[in-house]
Amino acid sequence: MPVGIIDDLKGKAQGLIQGNEEAIKNGIEKAGDFIDEKTGGKFAGQVDSVQNAASDFVAKNDGEPQAPVADEPKQP
């Protein structure tokens, strides 16, 4: 996937997150609990990892656009 598309999607996600952080985090928690319930906790470790990563993304992306990292190579 070209970097421009990824940056565009990330920017859109940041815009959707702004002002909805708690609701999104609650949804992430409920989705993980649902998966754990349906699988009998068989994948609890993996589900927890995804929940943590998603919650961290929400916490880091409060809707403010972030400058690109200088070390990332630009694709032509």
C-alpha positions as CSV (number, residue, x, y, z in Angstrom):
1,M,0.0,0.0,0.0
2,P,1.5,3.4,-0.9
3,V,2.6,5.6,1.9
4,G,0.3,8.4,0.8
5,I,-2.7,6.2,1.2
6,I,-1.7,5.1,4.7
7,D,-1.0,8.7,5.7
8,D,-4.5,9.7,4.4
9,L,-6.2,6.9,6.3
10,K,-4.3,7.7,9.5
11,G,-5.3,11.4,9.1
12,K,-9.0,10.4,8.7
13,A,-8.7,8.1,11.8
14,Q,-7.3,11.0,13.8
15,G,-10.2,13.2,12.9
16,L,-12.7,10.6,13.9
17,I,-11.0,10.0,17.2
18,Q,-11.0,13.6,18.4
19,G,-13.6,14.0,21.1
20,N,-14.6,10.4,21.1
21,E,-11.6,8.8,22.9
22,E,-13.5,7.3,25.8
23,A,-16.3,5.8,23.7
24,I,-13.7,4.3,21.3
25,K,-11.7,2.8,24.2
26,N,-14.9,1.4,25.7
27,G,-15.8,-0.2,22.3
28,I,-12.3,-1.7,22.1
29,E,-12.7,-3.2,25.5
30,K,-16.2,-4.6,24.8
31,A,-15.1,-6.1,21.5
32,G,-12.2,-7.8,23.2
33,D,-14.4,-9.2,25.9
34,F,-16.8,-10.5,23.3
35,I,-14.1,-12.3,21.5
36,D,-12.8,-13.8,24.8
37,E,-16.3,-14.9,25.6
38,K,-16.9,-16.6,22.2
39,T,-13.5,-18.3,22.2
40,G,-13.5,-19.3,25.8
41,G,-10.4,-17.1,26.4
42,K,-8.3,-19.3,24.1
43,F,-6.7,-16.2,22.5
44,A,-6.9,-13.9,25.6
45,G,-3.2,-12.9,25.3
46,Q,-3.4,-12.0,21.6
47,V,-6.7,-10.1,22.2
48,D,-5.2,-8.2,25.1
49,S,-2.3,-7.2,22.9
50,V,-4.6,-5.9,20.1
51,Q,-6.7,-4.1,22.7
52,N,-3.7,-2.4,24.2
53,A,-2.3,-1.4,20.8
54,A,-5.6,0.0,19.7
55,S,-6.1,1.9,22.9
56,D,-2.6,3.3,22.7
57,F,-3.3,4.5,19.1
58,V,-6.4,6.3,20.3
59,A,-4.5,7.9,23.2
60,K,-1.7,9.1,20.9
61,N,-4.0,10.4,18.1
62,D,-6.2,13.0,19.7
63,G,-7.1,14.5,16.3
64,E,-4.1,16.7,16.0
65,P,-2.2,16.1,12.8
66,Q,1.3,14.9,13.4
67,A,4.3,15.9,11.3
68,P,5.8,13.0,9.3
69,V,8.9,11.5,10.8
70,A,12.1,12.7,9.1
71,D,13.6,9.2,8.9
72,E,10.7,7.8,6.8
73,P,11.7,7.5,3.2
74,K,9.3,9.1,0.8
75,Q,7.9,6.9,-1.9
76,P,8.0,8.3,-5.5
